[in-house]
Amino acid sequence: MVQAHTQISAYISKETKDLVEQYVRSCGVKKGFLVESALLHHLKALEELPADVIIPPRLVVSLESGEAVLEQLEKPAESTDAMKALFRDD
């Protein structure tokens, strides 16, 4: 049985393209195989896993929430006793 193939076109970032190129060179697979495998894997995960456990590869934050995260990183809150106990090496 001969399988029909369909070509798709998509725009991706230069960083993603570089990662694809690096992977296919190091593993010796064809780009089409990698793309189809990745799509099938992702679609199967979306089908089988609950939506709340799927973590997107990119998070988009507003300027306000980004500034709040930056502030927390620059001035972290004091550790609570529970947090200190969690990391204590007893």
CYANA upper distance limits for C-alpha pairs under 8 A (distance plus 0.5 A):
 12 ILE  CA     16 THR  CA      6.84
 12 ILE  CA     17 LYS  CA      7.12
 13 SER  CA     17 LYS  CA      6.78
 14 LYS  CA     18 ASP  CA      6.58
 15 GLU  CA     19 LEU  CA      6.81
 16 THR  CA     20 VAL  CA      6.70
 17 LYS  CA     21 GLU  CA      6.64
 18 ASP  CA     22 GLN  CA      6.56
 19 LEU  CA     23 TYR  CA      6.59
 20 VAL  CA     24 VAL  CA      6.67
 20 VAL  CA     31 LYS  CA      7.86
 21 GLU  CA     25 ARG  CA      6.66
 21 GLU  CA     31 LYS  CA      8.46
 22 GLN  CA     26 SER  CA      6.66
 23 TYR  CA     27 CYS  CA      6.40
 23 TYR  CA     28 GLY  CA      8.44
 24 VAL  CA     28 GLY  CA      5.81
 24 VAL  CA     29 VAL  CA      5.59
 24 VAL  CA     30 LYS  CA      6.68
 24 VAL  CA     31 LYS  CA      6.90
 24 VAL  CA     34 LEU  CA      8.22
 25 ARG  CA     29 VAL  CA      7.90
 29 VAL  CA     33 PHE  CA      7.23
 29 VAL  CA     34 LEU  CA      7.40
 30 LYS  CA     34 LEU  CA      6.91
 31 LYS  CA     35 VAL  CA      6.59
 32 GLY  CA     36 GLU  CA      6.55
 33 PHE  CA     37 SER  CA      6.47
 34 LEU  CA     38 ALA  CA      6.52
 35 VAL  CA     39 LEU  CA      6.59
 36 GLU  CA     40 LEU  CA      6.56
 37 SER  CA     41 HIS  CA      6.52
 38 ALA  CA     42 HIS  CA      6.58
 39 LEU  CA     43 LEU  CA      6.48
 40 LEU  CA     44 LYS  CA      6.47
 41 HIS  CA     45 ALA  CA      6.71
 42 HIS  CA     46 LEU  CA      6.73
 43 LEU  CA     47 GLU  CA      6.68
 44 LYS  CA     48 GLU  CA      6.60
 45 ALA  CA     49 LEU  CA      6.05
 46 LEU  CA     50 PRO  CA      8.08
 46 LEU  CA     51 ALA  CA      7.63
 46 LEU  CA     54 ILE  CA      7.94
 49 LEU  CA     53 VAL  CA      7.40
 49 LEU  CA     54 ILE  CA      7.79
 50 PRO  CA     54 ILE  CA      7.69
 61 VAL  CA     65 SER  CA      6.55
 61 VAL  CA     66 GLY  CA      6.39
 62 SER  CA     66 GLY  CA      6.47
 63 LEU  CA     67 GLU  CA      6.60
 64 GLU  CA     68 ALA  CA      6.83
 65 SER  CA     69 VAL  CA      6.76
 66 GLY  CA     70 LEU  CA      6.72
 67 GLU  CA     71 GLU  CA      6.60
 68 ALA  CA     72 GLN  CA      6.80
 69 VAL  CA     73 LEU  CA      6.76
 70 LEU  CA     74 GLU  CA      6.62
 71 GLU  CA     75 LYS  CA      6.39
 71 GLU  CA     76 PRO  CA      8.26
 72 GLN  CA     76 PRO  CA      5.44
 72 GLN  CA     77 ALA  CA      7.77
 79 SER  CA     83 MET  CA      6.46
 79 SER  CA     84 LYS  CA      6.94
 80 THR  CA     84 LYS  CA      6.77
 81 ASP  CA     85 ALA  CA      6.62
 82 ALA  CA     86 LEU  CA      6.69
 83 MET  CA     87 PHE  CA      7.01
 84 LYS  CA     88 ARG  CA      6.45
